[in-house]
Amino acid sequence: MEKTKKVLVYCEGKKWLVNNNLKKFSTHFGNIEIPEFKNEIETFQVNKKKFYFFKPSISEFILKIKRKTQIIYPKDLAIILFYSDLKETDNVIETGTGSGSLLIGILSRVKKGKVITIERNQEFRKIAEKNVEDYFGKIPENLEFIEGDVYDENFKLDFVENWADKIFFDLPEPWKAKNLLKYLKIGGILVNYNPQIFQIKKFIEEINGFIDINVFEILERKWIVDEKRARPTDIMRGHTGFIMIARRVE
Ligand SMILES: C[S@@+](CC[C@H](N)C(=O)[O-])C[C@H]1O[C@@H](n2cnc3c(N)ncnc32)[C@H](O)[C@@H]1O
């Protein structure tokens, strides 16, 4: 197994994310020995239960990351990464970094462009750094963490205006960071994410020079499909956040 520092352990619908270098870990099924990886998938049997070990997919990893902030969930990330037309060569600015869920998504796409992520809380920044390192095996060379307050009107980046192909905001008061929008290229795409619609509304009212402003939310309804059932699950995640996507023209 290469890269990731974490292994996904699966048994009867339950999943654990454990350190790659761990030898053992305990579950209510008993103590599990983590096998040495020779194949993409390894197995271990204990008390008639079969455990599978494999490299987590990006969404499996993100759902289990260490966090002290709300994160952007895979159902929203999937849409954000595709609708923002994120490319390998894009230069990107993201703020706030939070726990690094969106950041991991961005870095899974952007390999040749530069990614700047800005966070004012040092503790959150360190957690995000660790999450990124755990997923990619190291901090990617095209990533720069900046500690700073993007609401501060004196906050500046060492880049020329019109530098970024894409800008991603996940901030409680995005309108207070609108100064950053000058770093977005004319023709570039802005993505803003907020749990409350008034945040999106206020942001839209306060920004200029954007067209084709799309606001939407993603509802994911899971189904149980087995020998006896083929129906939606009883409970679903009702709300995560609203996504806003717009293009800068001025
Ligand atoms: C909801 S979290 C972002 C979660 C992140 N998108 C993720 O997927 O893990 C919002 C973050 O914005 C940061 N933040 C809030 N105001 C900020 C500011 N003025 N400057 C920089 N970061 C800020 C917070 O500290 C918090 O970590």
The ligand as an ORCA input file, in Angstrom:
! r2SCAN-3c Opt
* xyz 0 1
  C     -16.903     25.649      8.559
  S     -15.198     25.834      8.740
  C     -14.529     25.386      7.177
  C     -14.569     23.892      6.940
  C     -13.798     23.443      5.750
  N     -14.357     23.942      4.522
  C     -13.744     21.931      5.685
  O     -14.310     21.366      4.725
  O     -13.152     21.291      6.573
  C     -15.001     27.578      8.718
  C     -13.587     28.003      9.045
  O     -13.435     29.370      8.742
  C     -12.494     29.884      9.664
  N     -12.633     31.341      9.696
  C     -13.688     32.046     10.184
  N     -13.453     33.365     10.045
  C     -12.234     33.488      9.475
  C     -11.439     34.602      9.109
  N     -11.863     35.843      9.329
  N     -10.223     34.393      8.534
  C      -9.791     33.124      8.316
  N     -10.498     32.018      8.661
  C     -11.707     32.203      9.237
  C     -12.879     29.213     10.974
  O     -11.826     29.282     11.919
  C     -13.219     27.800     10.497
  O     -12.108     26.970     10.598
*
